[in-house]
Amino acid sequence: MSDSWVEWIGLAAGTLTTIAFVPQLLKIYATKSGRDVSLRTFLIFAAGVVLWLVYGVLIGSLPIVLANVVTLVLALTIIGLKLRYAQNRAPGEELRLP
């Protein structure tokens, strides 16, 4: 298998795993509620994505770098929207790490 096919497989994998977060982002934005999203999970996930991004840079892998830059932006946007819409929670419900 040539290196170009390996890069294309990496780009396809990165694209699919990255766009998987778009529906969640759109749902949070449309409902103005991040109640169903675990803040703790997304914070841990974002930290992992940062490490994948650093790893991709260190080994010079364009598919890993591109996928993780976009994924990090999406994850941070989801975290930001969850925090922004925290005031839309039910009366008496506190913003807490589940």
C-alpha positions as CSV (number, residue, x, y, z in Angstrom):
1,M,0.0,0.0,0.0
2,S,1.4,3.4,-0.9
3,D,1.9,6.2,1.5
4,S,-0.8,8.3,-0.2
5,W,-3.4,5.6,0.5
6,V,-2.4,5.5,4.1
7,E,-2.8,9.3,4.3
8,W,-6.2,9.1,2.7
9,I,-7.3,6.4,5.2
10,G,-6.2,8.7,8.0
11,L,-8.0,11.7,6.6
12,A,-11.2,9.7,6.1
13,A,-11.0,8.4,9.7
14,G,-10.3,11.8,11.1
15,T,-13.2,13.3,9.1
16,L,-15.7,10.8,10.2
17,T,-14.8,10.9,13.9
18,T,-14.7,14.6,13.8
19,I,-18.0,15.2,12.1
20,A,-19.6,12.9,14.7
21,F,-19.7,15.9,17.1
22,V,-21.5,18.2,14.8
23,P,-25.0,16.9,15.5
24,Q,-24.4,17.3,19.3
25,L,-23.2,20.9,18.7
26,L,-26.2,21.7,16.6
27,K,-28.6,20.2,19.1
28,I,-27.1,22.2,22.0
29,Y,-27.2,25.4,19.9
30,A,-30.8,24.8,18.7
31,T,-32.2,23.9,22.2
32,K,-30.0,26.4,24.0
33,S,-29.4,23.6,26.6
34,G,-26.4,21.5,27.3
35,R,-28.2,19.6,30.0
36,D,-27.7,16.2,28.3
37,V,-23.9,16.7,27.9
38,S,-21.4,15.7,30.5
39,L,-19.0,18.6,31.2
40,R,-16.5,16.3,32.8
41,T,-16.5,13.9,29.8
42,F,-16.0,16.8,27.3
43,L,-13.2,18.3,29.5
44,I,-11.4,14.9,29.6
45,F,-12.0,14.4,25.9
46,A,-10.6,17.9,25.0
47,A,-7.5,17.1,27.1
48,G,-7.1,13.9,25.1
49,V,-7.5,15.7,21.8
50,V,-4.8,18.2,22.8
51,L,-2.5,15.3,23.4
52,W,-3.4,13.7,20.1
53,L,-2.7,17.1,18.4
54,V,0.7,17.3,20.0
55,Y,1.5,13.7,19.0
56,G,0.4,14.5,15.4
57,V,2.7,17.5,15.3
58,L,5.6,15.6,16.8
59,I,5.4,12.8,14.3
60,G,4.4,15.1,11.4
61,S,1.1,13.5,10.6
62,L,-1.2,15.8,8.7
63,P,-4.3,13.6,9.1
64,I,-3.8,13.5,12.9
65,V,-3.1,17.2,13.1
66,L,-6.0,18.3,10.9
67,A,-8.6,16.0,12.5
68,N,-7.6,17.0,16.0
69,V,-7.5,20.7,15.4
70,V,-11.1,20.6,14.1
71,T,-12.2,18.2,16.8
72,L,-10.7,20.4,19.5
73,V,-12.6,23.4,18.1
74,L,-15.8,21.5,18.1
75,A,-15.2,20.1,21.6
76,L,-14.4,23.5,23.0
77,T,-17.4,25.0,21.3
78,I,-19.6,22.3,22.9
79,I,-18.0,23.1,26.3
80,G,-18.5,26.8,25.8
81,L,-22.2,26.4,24.8
82,K,-22.8,24.1,27.8
83,L,-21.4,26.8,30.1
84,R,-23.2,29.6,28.2
85,Y,-26.6,27.9,28.4
86,A,-26.1,26.9,32.0
87,Q,-28.5,29.6,33.0
88,N,-31.2,27.8,31.0
89,R,-31.2,24.9,33.4
90,A,-34.3,23.9,35.4
91,P,-35.0,25.9,38.5
92,G,-33.0,24.7,41.5
93,E,-30.7,22.7,39.2
94,E,-27.0,23.5,39.7
95,L,-24.2,23.4,37.2
96,R,-22.1,20.5,38.4
97,L,-19.8,18.0,37.0
98,P,-21.8,14.7,36.7
